[in-house]
Amino acid sequence: MTQEALSALASQDINSADTKDLADISRFEIDRSLALDKRLDDFLLKVKNPYLFKVGDLTVKIKMKENGTEFKTALLNSVFSIRGNLPV
């Protein structure tokens, strides 16, 4: 995914999003046998927008600080750790 594509996804407004079109990450299965980069790729393909998604009935909007934690690191520390899918 290009930086431009990620920027466009990050700018999507939570209030104008149609929640029935958002991916529900609570339904995702992550293949722990895949290398970490492949797991991230698989997640990005499934979620479609890593900045705006659902967890059950809860809509989640991720915002990153400028000069803050790198997106990949934040994703690993949030989504993958919640699901118990961090590498051993």
Secondary structure as UniProt FT lines:
FT   HELIX           3..10
FT   TURN            14..16
FT   HELIX           19..21
FT   HELIX           25..27
FT   TURN            32..33
FT   HELIX           36..47
FT   TURN            50..51
FT   STRAND          52..55
FT   TURN            56..57
FT   STRAND          58..61
FT   TURN            66..67
FT   HELIX           71..75
FT   HELIX           76..80
FT   HELIX           81..82
FT   TURN            83..84
//
